[in-house]
């Protein structure tokens, strides 16, 4: 009998409602996510794919604990988020394409602060920072203020921040958007290395080619709903296409309206 997989992250029928007010003070309700379910297990990179406005960021912010679902539940290792929030957040790293850092701190000072937040032993902090700095090639700006760094350098510091406490789960939201090819590749290589260690990576992007190269499974969403999920090969086979970009257009049956 085939052993049933125990998924590290489970999202069950999650919905998120927002309220907008127009200039006439009239209230409008809308759902950014309309009942999304997904699973991701250890040693797997799961891509959340879709255009701008598809609901990717809202979904990942709920998984990371930044937003609370209007309906539905989220589990990590079968533990409910609401009942185990601190434990889960201590084992999770969240990174977006526009995560802000403290401009007046140096790279070293920021990483040291993160080590203290995650209650690492003081006698091990310096060695940990040195290891990460070497791994992500931060040495040349380790003692430079973050406000003086380039976009690519800042995002590498963000990766170091995520990596510092050796989390079990990674949630990356459009982490390579706007980066040069070298900085993007550093982030993609980082994901693949963490996958080899048995970590779980949720990764959203609208770069279909990028996702096709690194994701074990992908979940295509549009207008807050799941269109199709599976391995890249399964999705291409089901849509009779040769790449994920064409597969997505086949699923929506036309052009994307990015409002």
C-alpha positions in Angstrom: 0.0 0.0 0.0 1.4 3.4 -1.0 2.3 5.6 2.0 0.2 8.8 2.2 2.3 11.9 2.3 2.2 14.1 5.3 2.2 17.7 4.0 4.2 20.3 5.9 1.9 23.2 4.7 -1.8 22.8 4.0 -4.1 25.6 2.9 -7.8 24.6 3.1 -10.5 26.6 1.3 -8.9 29.9 2.2 -10.8 33.1 1.3 -9.9 36.7 1.9 -12.4 39.5 1.7 -11.5 43.2 1.5 -13.7 46.3 1.7 -13.3 49.3 -0.5 -14.9 52.7 -0.1 -15.4 54.9 -3.1 -15.4 58.8 -3.2 -19.2 58.7 -2.5 -18.5 56.7 0.7 -20.2 53.7 -0.7 -18.9 50.3 0.5 -17.8 47.6 -1.9 -16.8 44.1 -0.8 -14.5 41.9 -3.0 -12.6 38.6 -2.5 -8.9 38.5 -3.4 -8.9 34.8 -2.8 -12.1 32.8 -3.4 -11.5 29.4 -1.7 -8.0 28.3 -2.4 -6.6 25.0 -1.3 -3.0 23.8 -1.7 -0.4 21.5 -0.2 3.4 21.6 -0.1 5.6 19.0 1.5 9.2 18.7 2.6 11.9 18.9 -0.1 9.6 20.6 -2.6 9.5 23.9 -4.4 5.8 24.8 -5.1 5.2 27.7 -7.5 2.2 30.0 -7.2 1.8 31.3 -10.7 -0.4 34.0 -12.1 -0.4 37.6 -13.4 -0.5 40.8 -11.3 -3.7 41.0 -9.4 -4.3 37.2 -9.4 -4.3 37.0 -5.6 -0.8 35.6 -5.1 0.5 38.2 -2.7 -2.7 38.0 -0.5 -2.5 34.2 -0.4 1.2 34.2 0.6 0.7 36.9 3.2 -2.0 34.7 4.8 0.3 31.7 4.8 3.1 33.8 6.3 0.8 35.1 9.1 0.8 38.7 8.0 -2.9 38.6 7.1 -5.7 36.5 8.6 -8.0 34.5 6.4 -11.7 35.6 6.2 -12.5 31.9 5.9 -10.6 28.6 5.8 -7.6 27.3 7.7 -3.8 27.0 7.3 -1.7 24.2 8.9 2.0 23.7 9.3 2.9 20.1 10.2 -0.8 19.5 11.0 -0.7 22.4 13.5 -3.3 25.1 13.1 -1.8 28.5 12.6 -4.0 30.4 15.0 -3.2 28.0 17.9 0.6 27.7 17.2 1.4 31.1 15.7 4.7 31.8 17.6 6.1 28.4 17.0 5.3 28.5 13.3 6.7 32.0 12.8 10.0 31.0 14.5 10.3 28.3 11.8 9.3 30.4 8.8 10.9 33.0 6.5 9.0 35.4 4.3 10.5 37.5 1.5 8.8 39.7 -1.1 10.1 41.8 -3.9 9.7 45.0 -1.8 10.5 43.9 1.7 11.9 46.9 3.4 15.0 46.9 5.7 16.5 49.4 8.1 18.5 51.8 5.9 20.6 53.1 8.7 21.9 49.7 9.8 24.9 47.9 8.2 24.4 44.5 6.8 26.2 43.0 9.8 24.1 45.0 12.3 20.8 43.8 10.7 21.9 40.2 10.6 23.1 40.4 14.3 19.7 41.9 15.2 17.9 39.0 13.4 20.0 36.5 15.3 19.0 38.0 18.6 15.3 38.0 17.6 15.5 34.3 16.9 17.2 33.8 20.3 20.5 32.4 18.9 23.4 31.9 21.3 25.6 35.0 21.4 28.8 33.0 21.1 27.6 31.5 17.8 26.3 34.7 16.1 29.6 35.9 14.6 30.4 32.6 13.1 26.9 32.2 11.7 27.1 35.7 10.0 30.5 34.8 8.5 29.2 31.6 7.1 26.2 33.3 5.5 28.2 36.2 4.2 30.5 33.8 2.4 27.7 31.8 1.0 25.8 34.8 -0.4 28.9 36.8 -1.3 28.1 39.7 1.2 31.7 40.3 2.4 32.2 43.4 0.2 29.3 45.2 1.8 28.9 43.5 5.2 29.8 46.7 7.1 28.1 49.1 4.6 24.8 50.8 5.5 21.8 49.1 3.8 20.6 52.5 2.4 23.7 52.7 0.3 23.3 49.2 -1.3 22.0 48.4 -4.8 18.7 46.7 -5.3 20.4 43.4 -5.9 22.6 43.7 -2.9 19.7 44.6 -0.7 17.8 41.6 -1.8 20.8 39.4 -1.0 20.7 40.8 2.5 17.1 39.9 2.6 17.9 36.3 1.6 20.5 36.3 4.4 17.9 37.6 6.8 15.6 34.7 5.8 18.4 32.1 6.1 19.9 33.2 9.4 17.7 31.1 11.7 17.6 28.0 9.4 13.8 27.9 9.0 11.8 24.9 7.8 9.5 26.9 5.6 10.2 29.6 3.0 7.5 31.9 1.5 8.9 33.9 -1.4 6.6 36.4 -3.1 7.9 37.8 -6.4 11.4 37.7 -4.9 13.3 38.2 -8.2 11.1 40.9 -9.7 13.3 43.8 -10.9 16.6 42.1 -10.2 19.5 41.7 -12.5 20.3 38.2 -13.8 23.1 37.6 -11.3 21.0 38.5 -8.2 18.0 36.6 -9.5 20.2 33.5 -10.0 21.6 33.7 -6.5 18.0 33.6 -5.1 17.0 30.7 -7.4 20.1 28.7 -6.5 19.3 29.4 -2.8 15.9 27.9 -3.2 17.2 24.8 -4.9 19.9 24.3 -2.2 17.3 24.6 0.6 15.0 22.1 -1.2 17.9 19.6 -1.2 18.0 20.0 2.6 14.3 19.0 2.8 12.9 22.5 3.3 9.6 23.6 1.9 9.5 26.5 -0.5 6.4 28.4 -1.6 7.4 30.7 -4.4 5.1 33.1 -6.4 6.0 34.7 -9.7 4.7 35.8 -13.0 7.9 34.7 -14.7 6.6 31.4 -16.1 9.9 30.4 -17.6 11.7 30.9 -14.3 9.1 28.7 -12.5 9.3 26.0 -15.1 13.0 25.6 -14.4 12.9 25.2 -10.6 9.4 24.2 -9.4 8.5 20.6 -8.6 4.8 21.5 -8.8 2.9 24.7 -9.8 -0.4 26.1 -8.9 -1.9 28.4 -11.5 -4.3 31.0 -10.1 -6.3 33.7 -11.8 -8.8 36.2 -10.3 -8.4 34.6 -6.8 -9.1 31.0 -7.9 -7.0 27.9 -8.7 -7.1 27.1 -12.4 -4.9 24.0 -12.4 -2.2 22.4 -10.3 0.4 19.7 -11.0 4.0 19.3 -12.2 5.0 21.5 -15.1 4.9 18.4 -17.3 1.4 17.5 -16.2 0.1 21.0 -16.8 1.6 21.2 -20.2 0.2 17.8 -21.1 -3.2 18.6 -19.8 -3.3 21.9 -21.8 -1.6 20.4 -24.9 1.1 23.1 -24.8 4.9 23.2 -24.7 5.5 25.7 -21.9 3.7 27.2 -18.9 3.1 30.5 -20.4 1.1 29.0 -23.2 -0.6 26.7 -20.7 -1.8 29.6 -18.7 -3.3 31.4 -21.7 -4.9 28.2 -22.8 -6.6 27.9 -19.3 -7.9 31.5 -19.3 -8.9 31.4 -22.9 -7.5 34.7 -23.9 -5.7 37.8 -22.8 -5.0 38.8 -19.2 -6.7 41.9 -17.9 -4.3 43.3 -15.3 -6.2 46.1 -13.6 
